[in-house]
Amino acid sequence: MLSPSLGVVTAVRNRREHLSISAALLSRSPRHQRHLIVDWSSEPPLRPSELPADPRISLVRVEGERQWWHSRAYNQAIRHCRTDWILRCDADCLLHPSFFAALQLRPGTIQVVSLPGGLQGECQRESTGLIAAPRSSLLALGGFEPLLVGWGFEDTDLLERLFLAGHAVAALPDVGIEVLSHSDAWRRGDRRGLQLWLPPRLALEASHTANRWMAGWCRQRPGRRDLIDPGPGCIAGLPAEAWDQRQRALLAGALAVLIGRYGRRWAARLPIRLVDAAVRLLQLDPLVVPPASPTAADREPGGSGPGD
């Protein structure tokens, strides 16, 4: 019986220094059959000559994106990588041959490096984002949730949805893994030309809180069953109530870091006009254009928001 084929997918925007190191190391392993790299509108565009001379490497260019969007970028990678199994590996993650030597693909099982929600696994590394899953399972769930924008929680959301769909969860090998260090500002994506009012860590906390709330909201709507890219305007189609709650979650995440649980309470009780103004002033939202209708002036002040 033939072994299942394995593809490694990496999505990147302007991190060519990290990618040059991680891709070169990955090329030393004979275990995978393909390395699919999505260039998410890097400036200048990533060139094949910057990558190792490995016939397993495929480069897919996505044009016209003004910001890093993790979920949509990796859905593009899953769509184009037609192997039985997919291993998601960020550009800053180094996988040595010893990792692949210990890797065992188990039917009906998804494998991760660190298990969220307090679960204890063999490997307790953080910030690698590694996940291995059958491509058919990722397709069945529509991949990553494209309404999660910015940084944080998209991996946990995907893992939880796979688990709820009946997959077992196991730990990836705890050998041969390194992470290239980088600042929190890098995690925020391409923010060149903007003056940041908050330290990057606070902006990341705000983004993670908003994505966690949005993931819960997304699971209550009719499920997606495809990987068609909804485009950069997909958030603009949110109902006004959902958009308001997302704005409150962004502000709550930042205020919670500053003043604890009272920050969440303030974000829940402020008139939506002030919430919108604060999110815009603090540059918590990476989106350029919010939904056009209804505007903040049309909506009622106050309302519920993220809990304590």
PAKOL-553088 format. One line per field, with one value per residue (C-alpha): residue number from 1; x, y, z. Coordinates in Angstrom, 2 decimals. Layout:
<rs>
pos: (NUM  ...) $
px: (X  ...) $
py: (Y  ...) $
pz: (Z  ...) $
</rs>
This chain:
<rs>
pos: (1  2  3  4  5  6  7  8  9  10  11  12  13  14  15  16  17  18  19  20  21  22  23  24  25  26  27  28  29  30  31  32  33  34  35  36  37  38  39  40  41  42  43  44  45  46  47  48  49  50  51  52  53  54  55  56  57  58  59  60  61  62  63  64  65  66  67  68  69  70  71  72  73  74  75  76  77  78  79  80  81  82  83  84  85  86  87  88  89  90  91  92  93  94  95  96  97  98  99  100  101  102  103  104  105  106  107  108  109  110  111  112  113  114  115  116  117  118  119  120  121  122  123  124  125  126  127  128  129  130  131  132  133  134  135  136  137  138  139  140  141  142  143  144  145  146  147  148  149  150  151  152  153  154  155  156  157  158  159  160  161  162  163  164  165  166  167  168  169  170  171  172  173  174  175  176  177  178  179  180  181  182  183  184  185  186  187  188  189  190  191  192  193  194  195  196  197  198  199  200  201  202  203  204  205  206  207  208  209  210  211  212  213  214  215  216  217  218  219  220  221  222  223  224  225  226  227  228  229  230  231  232  233  234  235  236  237  238  239  240  241  242  243  244  245  246  247  248  249  250  251  252  253  254  255  256  257  258  259  260  261  262  263  264  265  266  267  268  269  270  271  272  273  274  275  276  277  278  279  280  281  282  283  284  285  286  287  288  289  290  291  292  293  294  295  296  297  298  299  300  301  302  303  304  305  306  307  308) $
px: (0.00  1.37  2.19  0.08  1.70  2.72  2.78  4.18  2.42  3.86  2.25  4.44  4.35  7.68  9.47  11.94  14.84  13.04  11.79  15.25  16.44  13.40  12.93  16.59  16.40  13.13  14.69  17.10  14.29  13.21  9.94  7.56  6.53  5.72  6.42  3.75  4.65  2.03  3.49  0.82  1.57  5.13  6.86  8.85  7.40  9.16  11.22  11.88  15.60  15.41  14.29  16.26  16.65  14.22  11.73  9.22  8.85  5.89  5.40  1.91  1.66  -1.42  -1.59  -3.21  -3.48  -2.77  -2.36  -1.40  -4.47  -3.49  -6.71  -7.17  -3.49  -3.33  -6.62  -4.97  -2.11  -4.47  -6.35  -3.24  -1.41  -3.01  -1.35  -3.06  -1.76  -0.89  1.58  1.17  4.53  5.17  8.20  9.79  9.56  12.62  12.00  15.08  15.26  14.91  11.37  10.31  12.05  9.82  6.63  3.92  0.71  -2.20  -5.53  -8.40  -6.01  -4.89  -1.53  -0.35  2.66  0.88  -2.63  -4.88  -7.44  -5.19  -4.72  -1.37  0.57  4.01  5.22  4.77  6.45  4.66  4.36  5.15  1.65  2.43  -0.56  -0.78  -4.14  -5.61  -6.36  -9.79  -10.66  -9.52  -11.57  -14.66  -14.53  -13.63  -10.14  -9.37  -12.19  -11.64  -13.53  -10.71  -8.48  -5.19  -3.28  -4.37  -6.84  -7.24  -5.19  -7.12  -10.41  -9.44  -8.21  -11.42  -13.60  -11.62  -11.98  -15.73  -15.98  -14.73  -10.96  -8.64  -5.90  -2.29  0.99  3.56  7.14  8.97  12.26  13.87  11.79  13.15  11.55  13.30  12.84  11.10  9.35  5.66  5.58  6.29  3.30  1.03  1.78  2.79  2.01  4.56  3.73  1.47  2.23  1.32  -0.23  -0.15  2.76  2.48  1.72  -1.48  -2.56  -1.95  -4.03  -6.84  -6.67  -6.67  -9.71  -11.65  -10.85  -11.89  -15.26  -15.66  -14.89  -17.83  -20.09  -18.96  -19.84  -23.44  -23.89  -24.40  -21.18  -18.79  -17.82  -15.37  -12.08  -13.21  -11.50  -14.19  -11.82  -10.77  -14.34  -15.74  -15.80  -17.83  -20.74  -21.12  -24.41  -24.11  -24.50  -21.65  -19.41  -20.14  -19.31  -16.05  -15.10  -15.94  -13.84  -10.85  -11.10  -11.75  -8.61  -6.44  -8.13  -8.02  -4.22  -4.12  -6.69  -7.79  -11.40  -12.71  -11.45  -13.79  -16.67  -15.94  -15.76  -19.13  -20.83  -19.35  -21.54  -20.59  -19.53  -16.80  -15.81  -15.39  -13.41  -11.11  -10.45  -9.62  -7.46  -5.49  -5.22  -6.40  -8.15  -5.96  -8.90  -8.84  -12.56  -15.31  -18.81  -20.48  -23.94  -25.19  -22.73  -21.91  -24.24  -27.15  -26.69  -27.94  -25.39  -24.34  -25.16  -23.65  -20.04  -17.31  -17.86  -15.53) $
py: (0.00  3.38  5.89  9.06  12.00  14.95  18.60  21.48  24.84  28.24  31.63  34.71  38.48  40.33  37.80  36.71  36.59  34.01  32.10  31.78  30.00  27.81  26.77  25.81  23.61  22.08  21.10  18.84  16.47  13.75  13.05  15.55  15.56  19.25  22.62  25.11  28.74  31.50  34.97  37.24  40.43  40.84  44.04  43.41  40.08  36.95  35.45  31.74  32.55  33.50  29.97  26.71  24.83  22.14  20.80  20.16  23.92  25.69  29.45  30.98  34.77  36.63  40.19  43.34  42.55  45.57  43.66  40.27  38.06  34.71  32.77  33.71  33.24  29.72  28.75  29.61  27.29  24.43  24.94  24.64  21.89  18.66  16.11  13.62  15.36  19.00  20.30  24.02  25.61  29.34  31.00  31.50  27.81  25.61  21.89  19.71  16.25  14.68  16.09  14.33  11.13  11.03  12.16  9.52  10.36  8.66  8.19  10.19  12.22  15.82  16.60  19.80  20.99  22.61  21.68  24.64  24.80  23.42  20.04  18.50  17.00  15.55  18.78  22.09  24.43  27.65  30.03  27.54  27.21  23.72  21.56  18.41  17.21  15.29  17.68  16.12  17.09  20.68  20.89  19.51  22.31  25.09  25.52  28.50  30.93  33.93  36.31  36.10  39.07  40.17  37.98  35.15  32.30  31.17  28.02  27.21  27.74  25.32  22.72  22.93  22.59  19.55  18.01  18.68  17.02  13.78  13.82  12.60  14.99  13.95  15.73  16.26  15.11  17.19  17.03  19.00  22.19  25.72  29.15  32.19  35.08  38.26  41.19  41.58  44.36  41.78  39.72  42.69  42.49  45.24  48.50  50.70  54.37  54.19  55.68  53.07  54.50  51.22  48.86  45.94  43.49  45.36  45.40  41.65  41.03  43.08  41.15  37.78  38.76  39.93  36.78  34.58  36.30  36.24  32.51  31.85  34.02  32.31  28.87  29.93  30.92  28.47  26.53  27.02  23.99  25.38  27.21  29.93  33.12  35.62  38.50  41.45  42.73  39.68  41.42  44.27  41.90  41.38  42.42  45.72  43.98  41.58  44.44  46.38  43.39  42.89  46.53  46.14  42.98  44.78  47.59  45.15  43.20  46.30  47.72  44.35  44.40  47.95  47.82  44.18  43.04  46.56  47.30  44.67  46.20  49.67  48.38  46.68  49.82  52.61  54.03  52.46  55.87  56.07  52.44  53.04  56.21  54.50  51.52  53.86  56.17  53.27  51.54  48.22  47.13  46.24  46.62  49.73  50.16  49.20  48.22  51.12  50.63  51.29  53.88  54.43  57.45  55.22  52.72  52.82  53.67  51.11  47.41  44.14  43.27  40.83  39.37  39.43) $
pz: (0.00  -1.02  1.70  1.63  -0.11  2.06  1.05  3.09  2.67  3.57  3.09  3.33  2.91  2.85  5.07  2.45  4.94  7.07  4.07  2.54  5.69  6.36  2.71  2.35  5.45  4.34  1.03  2.87  3.81  1.33  3.18  1.56  -2.08  -2.47  -0.86  -1.93  -1.18  -1.45  -1.98  -0.48  -2.44  -1.21  -2.32  -4.43  -5.60  -4.45  -7.27  -7.89  -8.01  -4.29  -3.40  -3.31  -6.58  -5.45  -8.04  -5.25  -4.63  -6.26  -5.99  -6.21  -6.38  -5.09  -6.39  -5.05  -1.33  0.88  4.16  5.51  5.91  7.38  6.81  3.18  2.36  3.77  2.15  -1.16  -0.22  0.69  -2.56  -4.72  -2.81  -4.04  -1.75  0.57  3.68  4.29  6.84  7.52  8.28  8.65  7.11  10.55  11.49  10.90  10.38  10.51  8.87  12.33  12.55  9.37  10.41  13.51  11.75  11.41  9.56  11.26  9.45  10.92  13.08  13.05  14.57  16.19  18.15  21.08  22.15  23.11  25.87  28.59  26.92  27.65  24.77  24.31  22.75  24.53  22.06  21.26  18.35  15.58  14.10  12.84  12.00  9.88  8.54  5.61  2.77  2.33  5.92  5.37  2.19  3.94  6.51  4.09  5.52  7.75  8.56  6.24  8.54  11.09  10.34  11.83  14.27  16.51  17.08  13.46  14.15  17.32  15.50  12.73  15.20  17.23  14.14  12.99  16.45  16.52  13.11  14.65  14.16  16.85  17.99  18.46  19.03  16.31  17.04  19.63  17.75  14.98  15.41  15.78  15.50  14.08  16.48  15.40  17.02  17.81  15.23  12.54  13.67  13.02  9.32  6.96  8.77  7.04  6.99  10.05  13.43  16.04  19.19  21.11  21.71  19.27  22.09  22.99  19.35  19.14  22.25  20.75  17.49  19.27  21.37  18.31  16.33  19.24  19.36  15.59  15.48  17.79  15.65  12.44  13.77  14.21  10.56  7.66  7.21  4.31  2.28  -0.22  -0.48  -2.89  -1.78  -0.69  -1.37  0.79  1.05  2.81  6.20  4.71  4.32  8.05  9.63  11.48  14.84  14.09  12.95  16.12  18.30  16.43  17.05  20.75  20.92  19.40  21.94  24.79  23.98  24.22  27.33  29.09  28.88  30.25  33.07  33.33  33.28  33.71  30.21  28.81  30.75  29.40  25.83  26.32  27.60  25.49  22.72  19.43  18.08  20.71  20.15  16.41  17.07  19.59  17.30  14.45  16.57  18.11  14.72  16.14  12.97  9.97  7.60  5.46  4.80  7.31  6.15  4.37  5.82  8.39  9.69  13.34  13.37  12.35  15.15  18.70  21.38  23.98  23.74  24.76  24.18  25.13  28.58  31.55) $
</rs>
